[in-house]
Each structure stands twice: as C-alpha cells, then as structure tokens.
Amino acid sequence: MTVSVVPKPAAGRSSGRYSVFAIAREAMRLHTGWGRAWANPEPKSRYQVVVVGAGGHGLATAYYLGKNFGITDVAVLEKGWLGGGNTGRNTTIIRSNYLQDPSAAIYDKALKLYENLSQDLNFNVMFSPRGLMMLAQTEHEIRGYKRTAHANNLQGVTTRWIEAAEVKKLAPIINIEGPRYPVLGALYQERGGTARHDAVAWGYARACSDMGMHIIQNCEVTGVDTEGGRVRSVNTNRGTIACDKLALVVAGHSSVLAEMAGFRLPIESIALQALVSEPIKPCLDVVIMANTVHGYLSQSDKGEMVIGGGTDGFNNYTQRGSWQHVEETVRALIETFPMLSRLKMLRQWGGIVDMTGDRSPILSATPVDNIFVNCGWGTGGFKAIPGSGWAMAELVANGRPGPLAAPFGLNRFAEGRFIDESVAAGVAH
C-alpha cells in the first residue's frame, strides 16, 4: 500500500514527482530506487495542530492547512491504518446536485477540486466524470428533481432534467418500463462520477508527508486534556501529545471523541452497507441512483458492479454487512436492472456513518476553545472530501469559519437553522 513511484526519500520523507522520466530512470536501475509514499515517523511531544482521523477528510484538512495557510507542524493520528475507515468503505460517488444552497456550494467546491486533484497532488486519484443520473420513478420525484434542477441553475451548478428515452440511451441495461417503478426521467449531472477512494487518501497522505507533516498510524486517542476551557493535549496509546489546536475528523466515532473532550454532538452512528458483484464486461458507464427503490449502482474499472443502499435501522458501530440488507437492496434493484439477478456477489462490507438530524454536516468550533469538529457527513462524505478539507483548514487556521463552513456550525441546531437535505435528496448519498 505504501510503495510508490518516487525516488528514495531523504530523512524519511518522499521527494521528487511522479513522471515518465522517473519511471524511465527507475527502469534503468531495476526499480531499486522507489521509496515510501509517506513517512512513518515517531510522534513528537508537541504539534501546532493535531488532526485526529487519517481518512480522506482528515488528510485533506491537513493538506490544505499546509497548502493554503503554510501550517505544516501538523500530526494526523489514526487508530488503525490510513484510509481504513469510511474512506476505504464507500461506493465512490461524486456529485454536487444538492438542493440547499450551502450544500450545493461546499459539494461543488469539492467537485471542482476533484477535477484537478490528480494534477494538484501529483497522484492519480482516477477521477472519472462519467455522469450521474438520479432516476425519477414516481410523479413526486419528477417534481422534486425538476425543482432541484432549477435550484442548481440558480446556484451555478450545471444539471438538467432528461426524459426516459435519454435515460435508456445513457444506460441500455436499464428497464424503463418496470410494472411497479417505471423510469419516468432523471436528474442528470454530466460532471458527476467516481474516483478511486484509496487513491484519494494515498495522494493526500503523500502530499502531507512531503510538507513535513507526521502521519501516525496505529495511534489511538484515549483521552483529551483541557485546562481553563482550552485544549492542552491528547492522550494516545503512544504517549501524550500536546497541541495548540485539535481537529476531530473521525466520522462515526465523533461522538466518542467529543465525550472525551467534555461536550456532546447531535449525531448518531449507523452502519451503511454496500457490496460488489463479480467482474463482468463493461455495460454501464454512468452512475445511477434509484431513490424510490433505495439503491445506487455503478461499474468499477475492474468490471465489478458496485451496489449500495440505505443505512441500518438501528444505531451501531459495526463494519460488517448483513444478508438481510443485501437481499433488501438487491431485490429492490433487480426490477430496474434485471441483469443483476444473474450475477454473483463478490464481497460486502459496512461503514460507520455519522448522521445529523438534518442530514447535513457539522464544521464548527466547539464549547472547548481551539477544538474544532468536522463530522455529520452521513452517507455523502466521500464526494465532499476536498471541499470539506478546504473549509475545515480555513476554520482551524483562522479560528473562525469561512463562507463554505459558516452555515454548518453547531449553533444552527439551537437556532433552528436547519439545512434539510433529508427530504431534498430522497436518500442522503
């Protein structure tokens, strides 16, 4: 996982850039010069900023702290392995066609950053803008998606309504005449698509390491020390680490870390499950979301059909799948995609998602001075990674939110200022 096309690093850090010249040079010396993509340092006793969580959001936060604000005295702590949480357990969908203005702004910022992320990180994140369709299979969905298309146009997010015939042209495997749920049209975003989830984490990690930041894996936070209402340090299984500022970016475990710091968060943790089929020949080159039957579908570069559905009906911290949920999701999809019934399942898994009441994220200062939290992305976290990191870095660096993060503060729940995407999205993916 950590071997990369980079010349051997100096002082434990990677150096140089991926390029055709580096590949040619290493070919001449039998590929003996490749170094680690990121360093594996021992933690220092103190950092300017500690970011807890080495998933996509945490690593993006660290990267934009360095790139945008010159803050590189940063440690990113991960209790397991880098990208081993939700970042490595999602279905890689990227879109920005949200109804509410604050949501559209931060997700479209993320999409714009995704479009040039491989060049920015000098690491191929395999961004594939293949287009995304959200199927309308009821008259209610037609009205809802046309409303979203009008809102997106006002927001500067390019989407359009397409009729059933164009849906069939874009996805020939679809059955548009289902007896219960016929396809009546779709909300289509041509810029939407997918990226390689692992590569996003690895690219950010390599860039952070190159800036001198410390990515410390197998380092579990066991406590947060405060003094006079201000963060002082974090306790870990590798010792106490002092910090000036602390960013909690741990998705489904955010409430656990918040409790260590002495405050509560309005989130609940639930498993979200997904599965992939055996590899088959290319047959689907768009991403499809079918909210009425509560499923979504795309085909990976390896040929697997990537299938996901909704969350479990109860709070839990499991990262396993369940046969009941697989059956429920696949049964709902095979009417619209009959060919799925003939495929074998290759593997299934679960991720721990953090859900707020309005299904929108939290990027906010907290009751403890200089502790900041980024959570509540629910089932839509992967698509937001670059925009989330950009906004969170601005919040941590300045101590106050910028325009992207400002609407997502904790105070909105006390003020009744909800950003309700639960109804707008049909499902919150």
ZAKEZA-634482 format. One record per residue (C-alpha): residue number from 1; x negated, y, z. Coordinates in Angstrom, 1 decimal. Last residue first. Layout:
SITE   k     px     py     pz
SITE NUM      X      Y      Z
...
END
This chain:
SITE   k     px     py     pz
SITE 429   26.0    9.9   -0.7
SITE 428   28.7   11.4    1.5
SITE 427   31.6    9.4    0.1
SITE 426   34.5   11.4   -1.2
SITE 425   32.0   14.2   -1.6
SITE 424   34.3   17.1   -0.7
SITE 423   36.1   15.4    2.1
SITE 422   33.0   14.5    4.1
SITE 421   31.2   17.6    2.9
SITE 420   32.6   19.9    5.5
SITE 419   30.1   22.7    6.3
SITE 418   31.6   23.5    9.7
SITE 417   31.5   27.0   11.2
SITE 416   33.5   26.1   14.4
SITE 415   31.2   28.4   16.4
SITE 414   30.0   25.6   18.8
SITE 413   29.4   23.3   15.9
SITE 412   27.7   26.0   13.9
SITE 411   25.3   26.7   16.7
SITE 410   23.2   23.6   15.8
SITE 409   21.9   25.4   12.7
SITE 408   22.7   24.3    9.1
SITE 407   23.7   27.6    7.6
SITE 406   20.2   29.1    8.2
SITE 405   18.2   26.3    6.6
SITE 404   18.2   27.4    3.0
SITE 403   18.1   31.1    3.8
SITE 402   15.1   30.9    6.1
SITE 401   15.4   29.6    9.6
SITE 400   13.5   31.1   12.6
SITE 399   10.3   30.1   14.4
SITE 398    8.3   31.3   11.4
SITE 397    6.2   28.2   10.8
SITE 396    8.8   25.7   12.1
SITE 395   11.7   27.1   10.2
SITE 394    9.8   27.6    7.0
SITE 393    8.5   24.0    7.2
SITE 392   12.0   22.8    7.7
SITE 391   13.3   24.6    4.6
SITE 390   10.6   23.2    2.3
SITE 389   10.8   19.7    3.9
SITE 388   14.6   19.6    3.4
SITE 387   14.3   20.8   -0.2
SITE 386   11.7   18.1   -1.0
SITE 385   13.5   15.3    0.8
SITE 384   17.1   16.1   -0.1
SITE 383   17.8   13.2   -2.5
SITE 382   16.5   10.8    0.1
SITE 381   18.8   12.0    2.9
SITE 380   22.3   11.5    1.5
SITE 379   23.7    8.8    3.7
SITE 378   23.7   10.8    6.9
SITE 377   21.5   13.9    6.6
SITE 376   22.1   14.6   10.3
SITE 375   18.5   15.3   11.2
SITE 374   15.8   18.0   11.2
SITE 373   15.0   19.3   14.7
SITE 372   12.8   22.0   16.0
SITE 371   11.1   22.2   19.4
SITE 370    9.4   25.5   19.9
SITE 369   11.5   26.6   22.9
SITE 368   13.8   23.8   24.2
SITE 367   17.5   24.5   23.5
SITE 366   16.9   23.6   19.9
SITE 365   15.8   25.3   16.7
SITE 364   17.6   24.1   13.7
SITE 363   17.9   22.0   10.5
SITE 362   21.0   19.9   11.1
SITE 361   22.5   18.1    8.1
SITE 360   26.1   17.9    6.7
SITE 359   28.6   15.1    7.2
SITE 358   31.0   17.5    9.1
SITE 357   31.0   15.4   12.2
SITE 356   27.3   14.6   12.0
SITE 355   25.9   11.2   10.9
SITE 354   22.4    9.9   11.4
SITE 353   21.7    6.9    9.2
SITE 352   19.9    3.7   10.3
SITE 351   19.0    1.6    7.2
SITE 350   20.2   -1.8    6.1
SITE 349   19.0   -4.5    3.9
SITE 348   19.9   -7.0    1.1
SITE 347   17.9   -9.2   -1.3
SITE 346   18.0  -10.9   -4.7
SITE 345   21.8  -11.3   -5.1
SITE 344   22.7  -13.5   -8.1
SITE 343   24.6  -12.0  -11.0
SITE 342   27.7  -13.3  -12.8
SITE 341   30.2  -11.1  -10.9
SITE 340   28.2   -8.0  -11.8
SITE 339   29.3   -8.4  -15.4
SITE 338   32.8   -7.2  -14.4
SITE 337   31.7   -3.6  -13.6
SITE 336   34.9   -1.8  -12.7
SITE 335   36.7   -4.9  -11.3
SITE 334   33.3   -6.1  -10.0
SITE 333   32.8   -3.0   -7.8
SITE 332   35.2   -3.6   -4.9
SITE 331   34.3   -7.2   -4.5
SITE 330   30.7   -6.3   -4.5
SITE 329   31.1   -3.8   -1.6
SITE 328   33.3   -6.0    0.6
SITE 327   31.3   -9.1    0.0
SITE 326   28.0   -7.3    0.9
SITE 325   29.7   -5.8    4.0
SITE 324   30.9   -9.2    5.3
SITE 323   27.5  -10.8    4.5
SITE 322   25.7   -8.4    6.7
SITE 321   22.6   -6.4    6.2
SITE 320   19.8   -5.8    8.7
SITE 319   18.3   -2.5    9.9
SITE 318   20.3   -2.5   13.1
SITE 317   20.7    0.6   15.2
SITE 316   24.4    0.6   15.8
SITE 315   27.6    2.6   15.8
SITE 314   30.7    0.9   14.3
SITE 313   32.5    0.7   11.0
SITE 312   29.3    0.1    9.0
SITE 311   28.4    2.6    6.4
SITE 310   29.6    2.7    2.8
SITE 309   28.4    1.1   -0.4
SITE 308   25.2    0.3   -2.3
SITE 307   24.1   -1.6   -5.3
SITE 306   20.8   -1.5   -7.2
SITE 305   21.0   -3.7  -10.2
SITE 304   17.5   -5.1  -10.7
SITE 303   15.8   -4.6  -14.0
SITE 302   12.3   -3.8  -12.8
SITE 301   12.8   -0.1  -13.7
SITE 300   15.8   -0.1  -11.4
SITE 299   19.4   -0.2  -12.6
SITE 298   22.0    2.0  -10.9
SITE 297   25.2    1.4   -9.0
SITE 296   27.5    3.0   -6.4
SITE 295   30.3    1.7   -4.3
SITE 294   33.4    2.9   -2.4
SITE 293   36.2    1.6   -4.7
SITE 292   37.5    5.1   -4.9
SITE 291   34.0    6.6   -4.7
SITE 290   32.6    5.0   -7.8
SITE 289   29.1    6.4   -8.1
SITE 288   27.2    5.7  -11.3
SITE 287   23.5    6.3  -12.1
SITE 286   22.7    6.2  -15.8
SITE 285   20.6    3.9  -17.9
SITE 284   22.6    0.7  -17.5
SITE 283   22.0   -2.5  -19.5
SITE 282   18.3   -3.1  -19.4
SITE 281   17.6   -6.9  -19.2
SITE 280   18.1   -8.6  -15.9
SITE 279   16.3   -8.6  -12.6
SITE 278   18.1  -10.5   -9.7
SITE 277   20.5   -8.3   -7.8
SITE 276   19.8   -5.6   -5.3
SITE 275   21.5   -4.8   -2.0
SITE 274   22.6   -2.0    0.2
SITE 273   23.7   -1.3    3.8
SITE 272   24.2    1.8    5.9
SITE 271   23.8    1.2    9.6
SITE 270   25.3    3.9   12.0
SITE 269   23.8    6.4   14.3
SITE 268   26.0    9.2   15.7
SITE 267   25.2   12.9   15.8
SITE 266   26.1   15.9   17.8
SITE 265   22.7   16.3   19.4
SITE 264   21.9   16.3   23.1
SITE 263   19.1   18.0   25.1
SITE 262   16.4   17.1   27.6
SITE 261   13.3   16.4   25.4
SITE 260   13.6   12.6   25.9
SITE 259   17.3   12.9   25.0
SITE 258   16.4   14.7   21.8
SITE 257   14.1   11.8   20.9
SITE 256   16.9    9.3   21.3
SITE 255   19.4   11.5   19.5
SITE 254   17.1   11.8   16.5
SITE 253   16.7    8.0   16.2
SITE 252   18.9    7.7   13.1
SITE 251   16.8   10.3   11.2
SITE 250   13.4   10.8   12.8
SITE 249   12.3   14.4   12.0
SITE 248   11.6   16.0   15.3
SITE 247    9.3   18.9   14.9
SITE 246    7.2   20.0   17.8
SITE 245    5.3   23.3   18.2
SITE 244    2.3   24.3   20.2
SITE 243    1.1   20.7   20.7
SITE 242   -0.4   18.4   23.3
SITE 241   -0.8   14.7   22.5
SITE 240   -0.7   12.2   25.4
SITE 239   -2.0    8.7   24.7
SITE 238   -1.8    6.0   22.1
SITE 237    1.6    4.6   23.2
SITE 236    2.8    8.2   23.0
SITE 235    3.6   11.1   25.3
SITE 234    4.4   14.3   23.6
SITE 233    3.1   17.7   24.7
SITE 232    4.0   21.2   26.1
SITE 231    7.4   22.1   24.7
SITE 230    9.0   25.2   26.3
SITE 229   11.8   25.6   28.9
SITE 228    9.4   26.5   31.6
SITE 227    7.3   23.3   31.0
SITE 226    8.2   20.5   28.7
SITE 225    6.9   17.0   28.2
SITE 224    8.4   14.7   25.6
SITE 223    8.4   11.0   26.1
SITE 222    7.7    7.6   24.6
SITE 221    6.6    8.6   21.1
SITE 220    5.5    5.6   19.2
SITE 219    2.1    5.7   17.3
SITE 218    1.8    2.7   15.0
SITE 217    0.9    5.2   12.2
SITE 216   -1.0    8.4   12.7
SITE 215   -1.0   10.8    9.7
SITE 214   -3.6   13.5   10.5
SITE 213   -3.6   16.6    8.4
SITE 212   -6.9   17.6    6.7
SITE 211   -5.3   19.0    3.5
SITE 210   -6.2   15.8    1.6
SITE 209   -4.3   13.9    4.2
SITE 208   -1.2   15.9    3.6
SITE 207   -1.5   15.3   -0.2
SITE 206   -1.9   11.6    0.3
SITE 205    1.1   11.4    2.6
SITE 204    3.3   13.4    0.2
SITE 203    2.5   11.1   -2.6
SITE 202    2.9    8.0   -0.5
SITE 201    6.4    9.0    0.8
SITE 200    7.6    9.9   -2.7
SITE 199    6.0    6.7   -4.1
SITE 198    7.9    4.6   -1.7
SITE 197   11.3    6.0   -2.8
SITE 196   10.7    5.7   -6.6
SITE 195   12.9    8.4   -8.1
SITE 194   16.4    8.5   -9.4
SITE 193   18.9   10.4  -11.5
SITE 192   20.6   13.8  -11.6
SITE 191   19.8   16.4  -14.3
SITE 190   22.7   15.3  -16.5
SITE 189   25.3   15.9  -13.8
SITE 188   28.6   14.3  -14.8
SITE 187   31.9   14.5  -12.9
SITE 186   33.9   11.6  -14.3
SITE 185   36.9   10.5  -16.3
SITE 184   40.0    8.5  -15.9
SITE 183   38.4    5.1  -15.1
SITE 182   41.2    2.7  -14.3
SITE 181   41.5    1.6  -10.7
SITE 180   44.2   -1.0  -10.2
SITE 179   44.5   -2.6  -13.7
SITE 178   41.0   -1.7  -14.7
SITE 177   41.0    0.0  -18.1
SITE 176   37.6    1.8  -18.0
SITE 175   35.6   -1.4  -17.7
SITE 174   32.0   -0.3  -17.5
SITE 173   29.2   -2.2  -19.3
SITE 172   29.0    0.5  -22.1
SITE 171   27.8    3.2  -19.7
SITE 170   27.2    6.5  -21.5
SITE 169   29.8    5.7  -24.2
SITE 168   32.3    4.4  -21.7
SITE 167   32.0    7.6  -19.7
SITE 166   32.4    9.6  -22.9
SITE 165   35.7    7.9  -23.6
SITE 164   36.9    8.4  -20.0
SITE 163   36.6   12.2  -20.3
SITE 162   33.7   14.3  -19.0
SITE 161   33.8   17.1  -16.4
SITE 160   30.6   19.1  -16.3
SITE 159   27.6   19.9  -14.0
SITE 158   25.0   22.6  -14.1
SITE 157   24.3   24.0  -10.6
SITE 156   24.3   27.9  -10.8
SITE 155   26.5   28.1   -7.8
SITE 154   29.5   29.4   -9.8
SITE 153   29.0   26.5  -12.2
SITE 152   28.9   24.1   -9.3
SITE 151   32.2   25.5   -7.9
SITE 150   33.9   24.9  -11.3
SITE 149   32.5   21.4  -11.5
SITE 148   33.6   20.7   -7.9
SITE 147   37.2   21.7   -8.6
SITE 146   37.1   19.5  -11.7
SITE 145   35.9   16.7   -9.4
SITE 144   38.7   17.2   -6.9
SITE 143   41.5   17.4   -9.4
SITE 142   40.4   14.3  -11.2
SITE 141   39.8   12.6   -7.9
SITE 140   43.5   13.1   -6.9
SITE 139   44.6   11.7  -10.2
SITE 138   42.8    8.5   -9.3
SITE 137   39.7    6.6  -10.7
SITE 136   37.4    9.6  -11.1
SITE 135   33.9    8.3  -11.5
SITE 134   30.9   10.3  -10.2
SITE 133   28.4   10.1  -13.1
SITE 132   24.6   10.7  -12.8
SITE 131   22.0   11.4  -15.4
SITE 130   18.8    9.7  -16.3
SITE 129   16.5   12.3  -14.7
SITE 128   13.9    9.6  -13.8
SITE 127   11.4   10.7  -11.2
SITE 126    8.7    8.1  -11.1
SITE 125    6.9    9.5   -8.0
SITE 124    3.6    9.6  -10.0
SITE 123    1.0   11.3   -7.8
SITE 122   -0.8   14.5   -8.5
SITE 121    1.4   16.0   -5.7
SITE 120    2.6   19.0   -7.7
SITE 119    2.6   17.2  -11.0
SITE 118    4.6   14.3   -9.7
SITE 117    6.9   16.7   -7.8
SITE 116    7.9   18.8  -10.9
SITE 115   11.5   17.7  -11.3
SITE 114   11.7   16.7   -7.7
SITE 113   11.2   20.4   -6.7
SITE 112   14.2   21.4   -8.8
SITE 111   16.2   18.6   -7.3
SITE 110   15.3   19.6   -3.7
SITE 109   16.3   23.2   -4.4
SITE 108   19.5   21.9   -5.9
SITE 107   20.1   19.9   -2.7
SITE 106   19.5   23.0   -0.5
SITE 105   21.7   25.4   -2.5
SITE 104   24.5   22.9   -3.3
SITE 103   24.9   22.1    0.4
SITE 102   25.0   25.8    1.5
SITE 101   27.6   26.5   -1.3
SITE 100   30.0   23.6   -0.4
SITE  99   31.0   21.4   -3.3
SITE  98   27.9   19.2   -3.9
SITE  97   26.5   18.4   -7.3
SITE  96   22.9   18.3   -6.3
SITE  95   21.8   14.7   -7.3
SITE  94   19.1   12.2   -6.6
SITE  93   19.9    8.5   -5.9
SITE  92   17.0    6.4   -4.6
SITE  91   19.0    3.4   -3.2
SITE  90   17.7    3.7    0.3
SITE  89   15.6    1.5    2.5
SITE  88   12.0    2.8    2.1
SITE  87   12.8    6.4    3.1
SITE  86   15.2    5.1    5.7
SITE  85   12.5    3.7    7.8
SITE  84    9.2    2.1    6.7
SITE  83    7.9    5.2    4.9
SITE  82    4.6    5.1    6.9
SITE  81    4.4    2.2    9.1
SITE  80    5.8    1.9   12.6
SITE  79    6.0    4.5   15.4
SITE  78    5.1    7.3   13.1
SITE  77    3.4   10.5   14.2
SITE  76    2.5   13.3   11.7
SITE  75   -0.2   15.5   13.1
SITE  74   -0.8   19.0   12.0
SITE  73   -3.7   21.5   12.1
SITE  72   -3.0   22.3    8.5
SITE  71   -0.8   25.4    8.7
SITE  70   -1.6   27.4    5.5
SITE  69    2.0   28.6    5.2
SITE  68    3.4   27.4    1.9
SITE  67    1.0   24.5    1.1
SITE  66    0.2   23.4    4.6
SITE  65    3.6   23.7    6.2
SITE  64    5.0   22.5    2.9
SITE  63    3.1   19.2    3.3
SITE  62    4.0   18.7    6.9
SITE  61    7.7   19.1    6.3
SITE  60    7.5   16.8    3.2
SITE  59    5.9   14.2    5.4
SITE  58    8.7   14.4    8.0
SITE  57   11.4   14.4    5.4
SITE  56   10.0   11.5    3.4
SITE  55    9.3    9.3    6.4
SITE  54    6.4    9.8    8.8
SITE  53    8.5   10.8   11.8
SITE  52    7.5   13.0   14.7
SITE  51    5.8   16.2   13.4
SITE  50    3.3   17.7   15.8
SITE  49    2.2   21.2   15.1
SITE  48   -0.8   23.2   16.4
SITE  47   -2.5   20.0   17.4
SITE  46   -4.0   18.7   20.7
SITE  45   -5.7   15.6   22.1
SITE  44   -6.7   14.3   18.7
SITE  43   -5.2   11.2   17.3
SITE  42   -7.5    8.5   15.7
SITE  41   -7.6    8.8   12.0
SITE  40   -6.3    6.6    9.2
SITE  39   -7.0    8.6    6.1
SITE  38   -4.7    8.7    3.0
SITE  37   -4.9    7.3   -0.5
SITE  36   -7.7    5.1    0.6
SITE  35  -10.8    5.0   -1.7
SITE  34  -11.4    3.6   -5.2
SITE  33  -15.1    3.5   -6.0
SITE  32  -15.5   -0.2   -6.8
SITE  31  -13.3   -0.3   -9.9
SITE  30  -15.8   -2.2  -12.0
SITE  29  -18.2    0.7  -12.3
SITE  28  -17.2    1.7  -15.9
SITE  27  -13.5    1.2  -15.1
SITE  26  -13.9    3.6  -12.3
SITE  25  -15.1    6.4  -14.6
SITE  24  -12.3    5.6  -17.1
SITE  23   -9.6    5.8  -14.4
SITE  22  -11.1    9.0  -13.0
SITE  21  -11.1   10.5  -16.6
SITE  20   -7.5    9.5  -17.2
SITE  19   -6.6   11.4  -14.1
SITE  18   -5.7   11.0  -10.4
SITE  17   -7.5   13.8   -8.6
SITE  16  -10.5   14.2   -6.4
SITE  15  -10.8   13.6   -2.7
SITE  14   -9.3   11.3   -0.1
SITE  13  -10.3   11.9    3.5
SITE  12  -12.2    9.7    5.9
SITE  11  -15.3   11.9    6.1
SITE  10  -15.7   11.9    2.3
SITE   9  -13.3    9.9    0.2
SITE   8  -14.2    7.2   -2.3
SITE   7  -12.9    8.3   -5.7
SITE   6   -9.1    8.2   -6.1
SITE   5   -6.8    5.7   -7.9
SITE   4   -5.1    4.5   -4.7
SITE   3   -5.1    1.7   -2.2
SITE   2   -2.9    2.4    0.7
SITE   1    0.0    0.0    0.0
END
